[in-house]
Amino acid sequence: ERAAALLAVVDSRSHSAQITLEPCDRAEFDDLVQLVNTALGPARFAAAWASGQRMPLHQAARLALAEGEEKQP
């Protein structure tokens, strides 16, 4: 769930900053999204993704740096 939320933060921030990933980076990002989606299942992935889309940057940084915690702050 943490991975899904953080991937959503990256997606959201890159869109808002109008950053376009290089094709190889986009493919790798999309592969990671699909891997996490498969691991979590559609419902859990969608919930975590939505949480990441709304997450303030400071909260995403704390989440990224948290060790061994599965819960989102």
All heavy atoms as TSV, in Angstrom:
chain	resi	resn	atom	element	x	y	z
A	1	GLU	N	N	0.831	-1.191	0.000
A	1	GLU	CA	C	0.000	0.000	0.000
A	1	GLU	C	C	0.877	1.257	0.000
A	1	GLU	O	O	0.538	2.246	-0.636
A	1	GLU	CB	C	-0.967	-0.024	1.178
A	1	GLU	CG	C	-2.034	-1.085	0.997
A	1	GLU	CD	C	-2.880	-1.329	2.237
A	1	GLU	OE1	O	-2.436	-1.004	3.353
A	1	GLU	OE2	O	-3.985	-1.850	2.067
A	2	ARG	N	N	1.975	1.174	0.732
A	2	ARG	CA	C	2.899	2.307	0.747
A	2	ARG	C	C	3.459	2.558	-0.642
A	2	ARG	O	O	3.528	3.695	-1.101
A	2	ARG	CB	C	4.014	2.046	1.763
A	2	ARG	CG	C	4.947	3.211	1.918
A	2	ARG	CD	C	5.729	3.106	3.184
A	2	ARG	NE	N	6.867	2.232	3.049
A	2	ARG	CZ	C	7.760	2.028	3.992
A	2	ARG	NH1	N	7.620	2.602	5.162
A	2	ARG	NH2	N	8.775	1.239	3.786
A	3	ALA	N	N	3.836	1.498	-1.338
A	3	ALA	CA	C	4.372	1.640	-2.694
A	3	ALA	C	C	3.335	2.257	-3.623
A	3	ALA	O	O	3.649	3.158	-4.415
A	3	ALA	CB	C	4.827	0.280	-3.226
A	4	ALA	N	N	2.103	1.806	-3.530
A	4	ALA	CA	C	1.042	2.351	-4.389
A	4	ALA	C	C	0.830	3.834	-4.111
A	4	ALA	O	O	0.697	4.639	-5.041
A	4	ALA	CB	C	-0.263	1.582	-4.185
A	5	ALA	N	N	0.811	4.200	-2.848
A	5	ALA	CA	C	0.618	5.603	-2.491
A	5	ALA	C	C	1.773	6.456	-3.006
A	5	ALA	O	O	1.561	7.542	-3.561
A	5	ALA	CB	C	0.469	5.752	-0.978
A	6	LEU	N	N	2.991	5.976	-2.859
A	6	LEU	CA	C	4.144	6.750	-3.306
A	6	LEU	C	C	4.204	6.849	-4.829
A	6	LEU	O	O	4.569	7.895	-5.374
A	6	LEU	CB	C	5.437	6.172	-2.738
A	6	LEU	CG	C	5.581	6.336	-1.225
A	6	LEU	CD1	C	6.798	5.575	-0.714
A	6	LEU	CD2	C	5.667	7.808	-0.846
A	7	LEU	N	N	3.838	5.780	-5.516
A	7	LEU	CA	C	3.767	5.851	-6.975
A	7	LEU	C	C	2.716	6.870	-7.412
A	7	LEU	O	O	2.910	7.616	-8.373
A	7	LEU	CB	C	3.455	4.471	-7.561
A	7	LEU	CG	C	4.600	3.466	-7.516
A	7	LEU	CD1	C	4.090	2.057	-7.813
A	7	LEU	CD2	C	5.707	3.857	-8.485
A	8	ALA	N	N	1.611	6.927	-6.687
A	8	ALA	CA	C	0.567	7.900	-6.996
A	8	ALA	C	C	1.053	9.324	-6.766
A	8	ALA	O	O	0.715	10.235	-7.534
A	8	ALA	CB	C	-0.685	7.629	-6.172
A	9	VAL	N	N	1.844	9.521	-5.722
A	9	VAL	CA	C	2.417	10.849	-5.466
A	9	VAL	C	C	3.294	11.266	-6.650
A	9	VAL	O	O	3.188	12.387	-7.155
A	9	VAL	CB	C	3.228	10.871	-4.153
A	9	VAL	CG1	C	4.017	12.167	-4.021
A	9	VAL	CG2	C	2.322	10.678	-2.946
A	10	VAL	N	N	4.149	10.361	-7.094
A	10	VAL	CA	C	5.018	10.656	-8.239
A	10	VAL	C	C	4.171	10.994	-9.468
A	10	VAL	O	O	4.433	11.975	-10.170
A	10	VAL	CB	C	5.960	9.468	-8.535
A	10	VAL	CG1	C	6.686	9.657	-9.860
A	10	VAL	CG2	C	6.943	9.264	-7.403
A	11	ASP	N	N	3.155	10.196	-9.718
A	11	ASP	CA	C	2.291	10.426	-10.871
A	11	ASP	C	C	1.601	11.783	-10.769
A	11	ASP	O	O	1.593	12.568	-11.724
A	11	ASP	CB	C	1.261	9.296	-10.969
A	11	ASP	CG	C	0.422	9.395	-12.216
A	11	ASP	OD1	O	0.978	9.255	-13.318
A	11	ASP	OD2	O	-0.797	9.609	-12.081
A	12	SER	N	N	1.040	12.075	-9.620
A	12	SER	CA	C	0.319	13.326	-9.411
A	12	SER	C	C	1.242	14.539	-9.545
A	12	SER	O	O	0.915	15.513	-10.226
A	12	SER	CB	C	-0.319	13.311	-8.023
A	12	SER	OG	O	-0.913	14.542	-7.740
A	13	ARG	N	N	2.395	14.468	-8.901
A	13	ARG	CA	C	3.333	15.605	-8.933
A	13	ARG	C	C	3.917	15.816	-10.323
A	13	ARG	O	O	4.115	16.945	-10.749
A	13	ARG	CB	C	4.456	15.406	-7.918
A	13	ARG	CG	C	3.996	15.385	-6.489
A	13	ARG	CD	C	3.415	16.715	-6.097
A	13	ARG	NE	N	2.791	16.606	-4.798
A	13	ARG	CZ	C	2.528	17.630	-4.026
A	13	ARG	NH1	N	2.803	18.846	-4.413
A	13	ARG	NH2	N	1.948	17.447	-2.870
A	14	SER	N	N	4.199	14.734	-11.030
A	14	SER	CA	C	4.765	14.897	-12.375
A	14	SER	C	C	3.733	15.510	-13.321
A	14	SER	O	O	4.078	16.343	-14.157
A	14	SER	CB	C	5.301	13.569	-12.913
A	14	SER	OG	O	4.276	12.633	-13.088
A	15	HIS	N	N	2.465	15.128	-13.161
A	15	HIS	CA	C	1.422	15.738	-13.995
A	15	HIS	C	C	1.244	17.216	-13.663
A	15	HIS	O	O	1.147	18.047	-14.566
A	15	HIS	CB	C	0.088	15.004	-13.827
A	15	HIS	CG	C	-0.002	13.760	-14.631
A	15	HIS	ND1	N	0.398	12.541	-14.154
A	15	HIS	CD2	C	-0.431	13.554	-15.900
A	15	HIS	CE1	C	0.212	11.631	-15.090
A	15	HIS	NE2	N	-0.279	12.211	-16.158
A	16	SER	N	N	1.195	17.544	-12.389
A	16	SER	CA	C	0.972	18.940	-12.011
A	16	SER	C	C	2.154	19.828	-12.396
A	16	SER	O	O	1.977	21.006	-12.682
A	16	SER	CB	C	0.660	19.065	-10.522
A	16	SER	OG	O	1.761	18.698	-9.742
A	17	ALA	N	N	3.362	19.261	-12.423
A	17	ALA	CA	C	4.552	20.020	-12.821
A	17	ALA	C	C	4.813	19.922	-14.316
A	17	ALA	O	O	5.803	20.452	-14.809
A	17	ALA	CB	C	5.765	19.527	-12.044
A	18	GLN	N	N	3.933	19.233	-15.021
A	18	GLN	CA	C	4.048	19.024	-16.463
A	18	GLN	C	C	5.381	18.387	-16.841
A	18	GLN	O	O	6.037	18.775	-17.798
A	18	GLN	CB	C	3.825	20.334	-17.217
A	18	GLN	CG	C	2.440	20.891	-16.992
A	18	GLN	CD	C	2.194	22.184	-17.720
A	18	GLN	OE1	O	3.105	22.851	-18.178
A	18	GLN	NE2	N	0.931	22.550	-17.828
A	19	ILE	N	N	5.775	17.381	-16.048
A	19	ILE	CA	C	6.991	16.623	-16.306
A	19	ILE	C	C	6.614	15.375	-17.083
A	19	ILE	O	O	5.735	14.618	-16.673
A	19	ILE	CB	C	7.690	16.229	-14.983
A	19	ILE	CG1	C	8.144	17.481	-14.244
A	19	ILE	CG2	C	8.846	15.281	-15.240
A	19	ILE	CD1	C	8.623	17.220	-12.837
A	20	THR	N	N	7.283	15.162	-18.190
A	20	THR	CA	C	7.056	13.983	-19.009
A	20	THR	C	C	8.236	13.045	-18.847
A	20	THR	O	O	9.392	13.435	-19.062
A	20	THR	CB	C	6.898	14.369	-20.496
A	20	THR	OG1	O	5.823	15.292	-20.611
A	20	THR	CG2	C	6.619	13.149	-21.347
A	21	LEU	N	N	7.957	11.816	-18.452
A	21	LEU	CA	C	9.019	10.831	-18.311
A	21	LEU	C	C	9.493	10.370	-19.683
A	21	LEU	O	O	8.707	10.309	-20.630
A	21	LEU	CB	C	8.520	9.616	-17.523
A	21	LEU	CG	C	8.127	9.847	-16.069
A	21	LEU	CD1	C	7.518	8.577	-15.489
A	21	LEU	CD2	C	9.320	10.290	-15.244
A	22	GLU	N	N	10.765	10.068	-19.766
A	22	GLU	CA	C	11.305	9.471	-20.981
A	22	GLU	C	C	10.600	8.135	-21.202
A	22	GLU	O	O	10.162	7.487	-20.233
A	22	GLU	CB	C	12.814	9.251	-20.843
A	22	GLU	CG	C	13.616	10.528	-20.735
A	22	GLU	CD	C	13.561	11.359	-22.009
A	22	GLU	OE1	O	13.537	10.785	-23.116
A	22	GLU	OE2	O	13.546	12.598	-21.886
A	23	PRO	N	N	10.468	7.688	-22.447
A	23	PRO	CA	C	9.747	6.441	-22.721
A	23	PRO	C	C	10.224	5.242	-21.899
A	23	PRO	O	O	9.391	4.484	-21.386
A	23	PRO	CB	C	9.972	6.220	-24.214
A	23	PRO	CG	C	10.148	7.597	-24.763
A	23	PRO	CD	C	10.886	8.359	-23.680
A	24	CYS	N	N	11.530	5.073	-21.737
A	24	CYS	CA	C	12.011	3.924	-20.955
A	24	CYS	C	C	11.640	4.073	-19.475
A	24	CYS	O	O	11.308	3.094	-18.812
A	24	CYS	CB	C	13.507	3.715	-21.140
A	24	CYS	SG	S	14.527	5.070	-20.538
A	25	ASP	N	N	11.679	5.305	-18.966
A	25	ASP	CA	C	11.282	5.550	-17.579
A	25	ASP	C	C	9.778	5.363	-17.397
A	25	ASP	O	O	9.321	4.838	-16.387
A	25	ASP	CB	C	11.701	6.952	-17.130
A	25	ASP	CG	C	13.201	7.123	-17.089
A	25	ASP	OD1	O	13.913	6.142	-16.807
A	25	ASP	OD2	O	13.670	8.247	-17.348
A	26	ARG	N	N	8.993	5.800	-18.380
A	26	ARG	CA	C	7.543	5.631	-18.320
A	26	ARG	C	C	7.193	4.158	-18.316
A	26	ARG	O	O	6.328	3.713	-17.564
A	26	ARG	CB	C	6.888	6.359	-19.506
A	26	ARG	CG	C	5.395	6.145	-19.703
A	26	ARG	CD	C	4.463	6.309	-18.530
A	26	ARG	NE	N	4.520	7.502	-17.778
A	26	ARG	CZ	C	3.736	7.755	-16.722
A	26	ARG	NH1	N	2.821	6.918	-16.327
A	26	ARG	NH2	N	3.856	8.843	-16.034
A	27	ALA	N	N	7.876	3.376	-19.147
A	27	ALA	CA	C	7.620	1.931	-19.200
A	27	ALA	C	C	7.947	1.283	-17.856
A	27	ALA	O	O	7.180	0.444	-17.359
A	27	ALA	CB	C	8.424	1.287	-20.317
A	28	GLU	N	N	9.061	1.675	-17.256
A	28	GLU	CA	C	9.444	1.124	-15.952
A	28	GLU	C	C	8.435	1.529	-14.878
A	28	GLU	O	O	8.030	0.709	-14.048
A	28	GLU	CB	C	10.846	1.592	-15.564
A	28	GLU	CG	C	11.352	0.962	-14.292
A	28	GLU	CD	C	12.781	1.348	-13.973
A	28	GLU	OE1	O	13.461	1.981	-14.793
A	28	GLU	OE2	O	13.222	0.989	-12.863
A	29	PHE	N	N	8.003	2.781	-14.898
A	29	PHE	CA	C	7.003	3.257	-13.945
A	29	PHE	C	C	5.712	2.471	-14.098
A	29	PHE	O	O	5.136	1.994	-13.116
A	29	PHE	CB	C	6.756	4.755	-14.150
A	29	PHE	CG	C	5.763	5.334	-13.195
A	29	PHE	CD1	C	6.163	5.757	-11.941
A	29	PHE	CD2	C	4.425	5.458	-13.547
A	29	PHE	CE1	C	5.240	6.290	-11.046
A	29	PHE	CE2	C	3.499	5.985	-12.664
A	29	PHE	CZ	C	3.907	6.402	-11.409
A	30	ASP	N	N	5.251	2.324	-15.342
A	30	ASP	CA	C	4.012	1.584	-15.594
A	30	ASP	C	C	4.123	0.131	-15.162
A	30	ASP	O	O	3.159	-0.440	-14.637
A	30	ASP	CB	C	3.627	1.669	-17.075
A	30	ASP	CG	C	3.197	3.073	-17.489
A	30	ASP	OD1	O	2.894	3.907	-16.611
A	30	ASP	OD2	O	3.189	3.330	-18.713
A	31	ASP	N	N	5.294	-0.474	-15.352
A	31	ASP	CA	C	5.518	-1.852	-14.900
A	31	ASP	C	C	5.422	-1.946	-13.383
A	31	ASP	O	O	4.837	-2.893	-12.844
A	31	ASP	CB	C	6.875	-2.379	-15.366
A	31	ASP	CG	C	6.928	-2.670	-16.855
A	31	ASP	OD1	O	5.863	-2.715	-17.509
A	31	ASP	OD2	O	8.060	-2.852	-17.361
A	32	LEU	N	N	5.998	-0.967	-12.684
A	32	LEU	CA	C	5.917	-0.958	-11.218
A	32	LEU	C	C	4.476	-0.794	-10.746
A	32	LEU	O	O	4.046	-1.465	-9.808
A	32	LEU	CB	C	6.780	0.166	-10.647
A	32	LEU	CG	C	8.276	-0.046	-10.674
A	32	LEU	CD1	C	8.996	1.246	-10.289
A	32	LEU	CD2	C	8.674	-1.180	-9.751
A	33	VAL	N	N	3.750	0.093	-11.395
A	33	VAL	CA	C	2.339	0.296	-11.040
A	33	VAL	C	C	1.571	-1.009	-11.211
A	33	VAL	O	O	0.794	-1.415	-10.339
A	33	VAL	CB	C	1.715	1.438	-11.875
A	33	VAL	CG1	C	0.204	1.475	-11.704
A	33	VAL	CG2	C	2.340	2.775	-11.487
A	34	GLN	N	N	1.791	-1.680	-12.320
A	34	GLN	CA	C	1.089	-2.941	-12.587
A	34	GLN	C	C	1.479	-4.018	-11.567
A	34	GLN	O	O	0.620	-4.767	-11.089
A	34	GLN	CB	C	1.381	-3.436	-14.006
A	34	GLN	CG	C	0.595	-4.667	-14.381
A	34	GLN	CD	C	-0.913	-4.453	-14.273
A	34	GLN	OE1	O	-1.447	-3.436	-14.688
A	34	GLN	NE2	N	-1.607	-5.406	-13.702
A	35	LEU	N	N	2.747	-4.087	-11.220
A	35	LEU	CA	C	3.219	-5.064	-10.240
A	35	LEU	C	C	2.555	-4.839	-8.881
A	35	LEU	O	O	2.061	-5.780	-8.251
A	35	LEU	CB	C	4.738	-4.973	-10.116
A	35	LEU	CG	C	5.400	-5.903	-9.124
A	35	LEU	CD1	C	5.332	-7.342	-9.612
A	35	LEU	CD2	C	6.855	-5.491	-8.915
A	36	VAL	N	N	2.517	-3.598	-8.448
A	36	VAL	CA	C	1.908	-3.274	-7.154
A	36	VAL	C	C	0.395	-3.507	-7.207
A	36	VAL	O	O	-0.197	-4.041	-6.263
A	36	VAL	CB	C	2.248	-1.827	-6.738
A	36	VAL	CG1	C	1.495	-1.425	-5.481
A	36	VAL	CG2	C	3.749	-1.678	-6.532
A	37	ASN	N	N	-0.223	-3.145	-8.317
A	37	ASN	CA	C	-1.654	-3.375	-8.488
A	37	ASN	C	C	-1.973	-4.867	-8.380
A	37	ASN	O	O	-2.921	-5.273	-7.699
A	37	ASN	CB	C	-2.106	-2.818	-9.841
A	37	ASN	CG	C	-3.596	-2.830	-10.027
A	37	ASN	OD1	O	-4.360	-3.257	-9.173
A	37	ASN	ND2	N	-4.037	-2.359	-11.176
A	38	THR	N	N	-1.189	-5.679	-9.030
A	38	THR	CA	C	-1.398	-7.129	-8.986
A	38	THR	C	C	-1.198	-7.669	-7.572
A	38	THR	O	O	-1.974	-8.511	-7.102
A	38	THR	CB	C	-0.441	-7.835	-9.969
A	38	THR	OG1	O	-0.727	-7.361	-11.291
A	38	THR	CG2	C	-0.597	-9.337	-9.923
A	39	ALA	N	N	-0.179	-7.178	-6.891
A	39	ALA	CA	C	0.115	-7.648	-5.537
A	39	ALA	C	C	-0.985	-7.277	-4.545
A	39	ALA	O	O	-1.325	-8.074	-3.666
A	39	ALA	CB	C	1.457	-7.089	-5.065
A	40	LEU	N	N	-1.538	-6.083	-4.686
A	40	LEU	CA	C	-2.545	-5.615	-3.729
A	40	LEU	C	C	-3.961	-6.036	-4.090
A	40	LEU	O	O	-4.811	-6.160	-3.219
A	40	LEU	CB	C	-2.508	-4.086	-3.630
A	40	LEU	CG	C	-1.295	-3.455	-2.983
A	40	LEU	CD1	C	-1.408	-1.945	-3.027
A	40	LEU	CD2	C	-1.137	-3.937	-1.548
A	41	GLY	N	N	-4.221	-6.187	-5.367
A	41	GLY	CA	C	-5.593	-6.386	-5.821
A	41	GLY	C	C	-6.214	-5.043	-6.113
A	41	GLY	O	O	-5.788	-4.011	-5.581
A	42	PRO	N	N	-7.227	-5.041	-6.960
A	42	PRO	CA	C	-7.792	-3.771	-7.440
A	42	PRO	C	C	-8.330	-2.846	-6.350
A	42	PRO	O	O	-8.093	-1.645	-6.392
A	42	PRO	CB	C	-8.916	-4.202	-8.379
A	42	PRO	CG	C	-8.642	-5.619	-8.717
A	42	PRO	CD	C	-7.847	-6.197	-7.593
A	43	ALA	N	N	-9.023	-3.371	-5.383
A	43	ALA	CA	C	-9.642	-2.507	-4.359
A	43	ALA	C	C	-8.600	-1.854	-3.465
A	43	ALA	O	O	-8.639	-0.635	-3.231
A	43	ALA	CB	C	-10.635	-3.305	-3.525
A	44	ARG	N	N	-7.670	-2.645	-2.945
A	44	ARG	CA	C	-6.628	-2.080	-2.077
A	44	ARG	C	C	-5.732	-1.124	-2.848
A	44	ARG	O	O	-5.321	-0.085	-2.326
A	44	ARG	CB	C	-5.797	-3.195	-1.441
A	44	ARG	CG	C	-6.536	-3.922	-0.336
A	44	ARG	CD	C	-5.747	-5.068	0.249
A	44	ARG	NE	N	-4.480	-4.623	0.815
A	44	ARG	CZ	C	-3.437	-5.438	1.017
A	44	ARG	NH1	N	-3.522	-6.712	0.707
A	44	ARG	NH2	N	-2.326	-4.975	1.537
A	45	PHE	N	N	-5.411	-1.481	-4.095
A	45	PHE	CA	C	-4.581	-0.601	-4.914
A	45	PHE	C	C	-5.287	0.731	-5.147
A	45	PHE	O	O	-4.685	1.792	-4.983
A	45	PHE	CB	C	-4.232	-1.253	-6.252
A	45	PHE	CG	C	-3.419	-0.360	-7.135
A	45	PHE	CD1	C	-2.045	-0.275	-6.969
A	45	PHE	CD2	C	-4.015	0.417	-8.109
A	45	PHE	CE1	C	-1.284	0.571	-7.764
A	45	PHE	CE2	C	-3.269	1.271	-8.909
A	45	PHE	CZ	C	-1.895	1.337	-8.741
A	46	ALA	N	N	-6.553	0.682	-5.523
A	46	ALA	CA	C	-7.309	1.916	-5.803
A	46	ALA	C	C	-7.366	2.817	-4.573
A	46	ALA	O	O	-7.215	4.042	-4.688
A	46	ALA	CB	C	-8.706	1.578	-6.295
A	47	ALA	N	N	-7.566	2.232	-3.410
A	47	ALA	CA	C	-7.626	3.027	-2.180
A	47	ALA	C	C	-6.275	3.669	-1.876
A	47	ALA	O	O	-6.202	4.852	-1.532
A	47	ALA	CB	C	-8.075	2.152	-1.013
A	48	ALA	N	N	-5.204	2.907	-2.004
A	48	ALA	CA	C	-3.864	3.435	-1.737
A	48	ALA	C	C	-3.485	4.489	-2.778
A	48	ALA	O	O	-2.885	5.513	-2.448
A	48	ALA	CB	C	-2.842	2.302	-1.718
A	49	TRP	N	N	-3.840	4.242	-4.043
A	49	TRP	CA	C	-3.544	5.205	-5.113
A	49	TRP	C	C	-4.274	6.528	-4.847
A	49	TRP	O	O	-3.684	7.605	-4.951
A	49	TRP	CB	C	-3.946	4.619	-6.457
A	49	TRP	CG	C	-3.531	5.471	-7.618
A	49	TRP	CD1	C	-4.259	6.462	-8.205
A	49	TRP	CD2	C	-2.295	5.419	-8.322
A	49	TRP	NE1	N	-3.554	7.022	-9.238
A	49	TRP	CE2	C	-2.338	6.403	-9.336
A	49	TRP	CE3	C	-1.151	4.619	-8.207
A	49	TRP	CZ2	C	-1.289	6.615	-10.217
A	49	TRP	CZ3	C	-0.107	4.834	-9.093
A	49	TRP	CH2	C	-0.180	5.816	-10.075
A	50	ALA	N	N	-5.534	6.443	-4.489
A	50	ALA	CA	C	-6.315	7.649	-4.199
A	50	ALA	C	C	-5.710	8.419	-3.032
A	50	ALA	O	O	-5.638	9.653	-3.057
A	50	ALA	CB	C	-7.769	7.286	-3.914
A	51	SER	N	N	-5.258	7.701	-2.027
A	51	SER	CA	C	-4.614	8.335	-0.890
A	51	SER	C	C	-3.347	9.072	-1.324
A	51	SER	O	O	-3.101	10.205	-0.910
A	51	SER	CB	C	-4.273	7.274	0.168
A	51	SER	OG	O	-3.528	7.837	1.213
A	52	GLY	N	N	-2.556	8.437	-2.166
A	52	GLY	CA	C	-1.331	9.063	-2.654
A	52	GLY	C	C	-1.599	10.272	-3.529
A	52	GLY	O	O	-0.846	11.253	-3.488
A	53	GLN	N	N	-2.659	10.232	-4.304
A	53	GLN	CA	C	-3.007	11.362	-5.172
A	53	GLN	C	C	-3.333	12.624	-4.355
A	53	GLN	O	O	-3.085	13.728	-4.811
A	53	GLN	CB	C	-4.206	10.998	-6.055
A	53	GLN	CG	C	-3.905	9.955	-7.102
A	53	GLN	CD	C	-3.258	10.539	-8.335
A	53	GLN	OE1	O	-3.748	11.495	-8.903
A	53	GLN	NE2	N	-2.163	9.950	-8.751
A	54	ARG	N	N	-3.847	12.424	-3.155
A	54	ARG	CA	C	-4.235	13.551	-2.289
A	54	ARG	C	C	-3.144	13.937	-1.293
A	54	ARG	O	O	-3.274	14.938	-0.593
A	54	ARG	CB	C	-5.484	13.193	-1.487
A	54	ARG	CG	C	-6.716	12.883	-2.271
A	54	ARG	CD	C	-7.918	12.657	-1.356
A	54	ARG	NE	N	-7.686	11.661	-0.328
A	54	ARG	CZ	C	-7.924	10.350	-0.455
A	54	ARG	NH1	N	-8.399	9.881	-1.596
A	54	ARG	NH2	N	-7.703	9.512	0.531
A	55	MET	N	N	-2.102	13.137	-1.203
A	55	MET	CA	C	-1.111	13.284	-0.138
A	55	MET	C	C	-0.219	14.521	-0.332
A	55	MET	O	O	0.358	14.709	-1.395
A	55	MET	CB	C	-0.239	12.023	-0.106
A	55	MET	CG	C	0.659	11.926	1.091
A	55	MET	SD	S	1.552	10.339	1.109
A	55	MET	CE	C	0.207	9.199	1.405
A	56	PRO	N	N	-0.099	15.348	0.708
A	56	PRO	CA	C	0.837	16.470	0.653
A	56	PRO	C	C	2.279	15.947	0.552
A	56	PRO	O	O	2.592	14.851	1.045
A	56	PRO	CB	C	0.630	17.203	1.973
A	56	PRO	CG	C	-0.638	16.666	2.553
A	56	PRO	CD	C	-0.840	15.310	1.968
A	57	LEU	N	N	3.131	16.725	-0.050
A	57	LEU	CA	C	4.505	16.297	-0.280
A	57	LEU	C	C	5.247	15.981	1.013
A	57	LEU	O	O	5.989	15.000	1.087
A	57	LEU	CB	C	5.251	17.357	-1.087
A	57	LEU	CG	C	6.561	16.930	-1.713
A	57	LEU	CD1	C	6.411	15.668	-2.553
A	57	LEU	CD2	C	7.138	18.060	-2.544
A	58	HIS	N	N	5.043	16.767	2.059
A	58	HIS	CA	C	5.736	16.501	3.324
A	58	HIS	C	C	5.307	15.147	3.914
A	58	HIS	O	O	6.116	14.437	4.494
A	58	HIS	CB	C	5.525	17.639	4.333
A	58	HIS	CG	C	4.129	17.732	4.863
A	58	HIS	ND1	N	3.112	18.375	4.191
A	58	HIS	CD2	C	3.585	17.244	6.002
A	58	HIS	CE1	C	2.001	18.293	4.898
A	58	HIS	NE2	N	2.255	17.604	5.994
A	59	GLN	N	N	4.055	14.800	3.742
A	59	GLN	CA	C	3.568	13.514	4.243
A	59	GLN	C	C	4.147	12.375	3.405
A	59	GLN	O	O	4.505	11.332	3.938
A	59	GLN	CB	C	2.045	13.475	4.215
A	59	GLN	CG	C	1.459	12.236	4.849
A	59	GLN	CD	C	-0.066	12.276	4.850
A	59	GLN	OE1	O	-0.679	13.272	4.464
A	59	GLN	NE2	N	-0.668	11.199	5.281
A	60	ALA	N	N	4.262	12.576	2.096
A	60	ALA	CA	C	4.862	11.557	1.225
A	60	ALA	C	C	6.320	11.324	1.594
A	60	ALA	O	O	6.786	10.177	1.606
A	60	ALA	CB	C	4.744	11.985	-0.234
A	61	ALA	N	N	7.023	12.387	1.928
A	61	ALA	CA	C	8.425	12.240	2.334
A	61	ALA	C	C	8.529	11.421	3.614
A	61	ALA	O	O	9.381	10.532	3.727
A	61	ALA	CB	C	9.067	13.612	2.520
A	62	ARG	N	N	7.665	11.704	4.579
A	62	ARG	CA	C	7.670	10.913	5.822
A	62	ARG	C	C	7.353	9.452	5.531
A	62	ARG	O	O	7.958	8.541	6.091
A	62	ARG	CB	C	6.662	11.476	6.824
A	62	ARG	CG	C	7.144	12.690	7.553
A	62	ARG	CD	C	6.345	12.963	8.830
A	62	ARG	NE	N	4.908	12.813	8.679
A	62	ARG	CZ	C	4.063	13.812	8.441
A	62	ARG	NH1	N	4.514	15.041	8.303
A	62	ARG	NH2	N	2.774	13.592	8.337
A	63	LEU	N	N	6.378	9.219	4.667
A	63	LEU	CA	C	5.991	7.852	4.316
A	63	LEU	C	C	7.143	7.127	3.628
A	63	LEU	O	O	7.420	5.970	3.921
A	63	LEU	CB	C	4.758	7.868	3.408
A	63	LEU	CG	C	4.205	6.522	2.976
A	63	LEU	CD1	C	3.765	5.691	4.179
A	63	LEU	CD2	C	3.042	6.723	2.013
A	64	ALA	N	N	7.821	7.813	2.730
A	64	ALA	CA	C	8.939	7.204	2.007
A	64	ALA	C	C	10.088	6.861	2.945
A	64	ALA	O	O	10.777	5.851	2.749
A	64	ALA	CB	C	9.430	8.144	0.909
A	65	LEU	N	N	10.292	7.672	3.959
A	65	LEU	CA	C	11.409	7.460	4.882
A	65	LEU	C	C	11.094	6.531	6.040
A	65	LEU	O	O	11.996	6.075	6.730
A	65	LEU	CB	C	11.896	8.804	5.428
A	65	LEU	CG	C	12.494	9.754	4.397
A	65	LEU	CD1	C	12.754	11.115	5.009
A	65	LEU	CD2	C	13.753	9.165	3.800
A	66	ALA	N	N	9.816	6.238	6.258
A	66	ALA	CA	C	9.408	5.357	7.355
A	66	ALA	C	C	9.949	3.954	7.102
A	66	ALA	O	O	9.864	3.438	5.991
A	66	ALA	CB	C	7.897	5.329	7.471
A	67	GLU	N	N	10.500	3.364	8.123
A	67	GLU	CA	C	11.049	2.014	7.992
A	67	GLU	C	C	10.131	0.998	8.646
A	67	GLU	O	O	9.757	1.155	9.804
A	67	GLU	CB	C	12.433	1.941	8.631
A	67	GLU	CG	C	13.458	2.736	7.884
A	67	GLU	CD	C	14.843	2.535	8.450
A	67	GLU	OE1	O	15.126	1.450	8.978
A	67	GLU	OE2	O	15.641	3.483	8.354
A	68	GLY	N	N	9.774	-0.018	7.900
A	68	GLY	CA	C	9.040	-1.140	8.446
A	68	GLY	C	C	7.603	-0.840	8.840
A	68	GLY	O	O	6.973	-1.646	9.500
A	69	GLU	N	N	7.099	0.299	8.463
A	69	GLU	CA	C	5.728	0.641	8.797
A	69	GLU	C	C	4.845	0.383	7.603
A	69	GLU	O	O	5.138	0.839	6.509
A	69	GLU	CB	C	5.617	2.106	9.208
A	69	GLU	CG	C	6.367	2.416	10.476
A	69	GLU	CD	C	6.248	3.886	10.826
A	69	GLU	OE1	O	5.271	4.535	10.421
A	69	GLU	OE2	O	7.134	4.375	11.506
A	70	GLU	N	N	3.764	-0.320	7.786
A	70	GLU	CA	C	2.832	-0.598	6.695
A	70	GLU	C	C	1.682	0.387	6.677
A	70	GLU	O	O	1.004	0.517	5.692
A	70	GLU	CB	C	2.302	-2.036	6.801
A	70	GLU	CG	C	3.367	-3.073	6.542
A	70	GLU	CD	C	3.996	-2.945	5.159
A	70	GLU	OE1	O	3.268	-2.728	4.170
A	70	GLU	OE2	O	5.218	-3.063	5.055
A	71	LYS	N	N	1.445	1.069	7.801
A	71	LYS	CA	C	0.335	2.002	7.864
A	71	LYS	C	C	0.743	3.332	7.262
A	71	LYS	O	O	1.879	3.770	7.392
A	71	LYS	CB	C	-0.094	2.234	9.309
A	71	LYS	CG	C	-0.711	1.015	9.963
A	71	LYS	CD	C	-1.282	1.373	11.301
A	71	LYS	CE	C	-0.164	1.592	12.297
A	71	LYS	NZ	N	-0.622	1.799	13.644
A	72	GLN	N	N	-0.220	3.995	6.645
A	72	GLN	CA	C	0.021	5.333	6.140
A	72	GLN	C	C	-0.298	6.316	7.251
A	72	GLN	O	O	-1.240	6.124	7.999
A	72	GLN	CB	C	-0.859	5.618	4.937
A	72	GLN	CG	C	-0.515	4.723	3.761
A	72	GLN	CD	C	-1.402	5.023	2.581
A	72	GLN	OE1	O	-1.933	6.100	2.466
A	72	GLN	NE2	N	-1.562	4.057	1.705
A	73	PRO	N	N	0.516	7.389	7.363
A	73	PRO	CA	C	0.256	8.376	8.430
A	73	PRO	C	C	-1.041	9.116	8.228
A	73	PRO	O	O	-1.572	9.213	7.186
A	73	PRO	CB	C	1.430	9.334	8.324
A	73	PRO	CG	C	2.216	8.976	7.139
A	73	PRO	CD	C	1.642	7.724	6.567
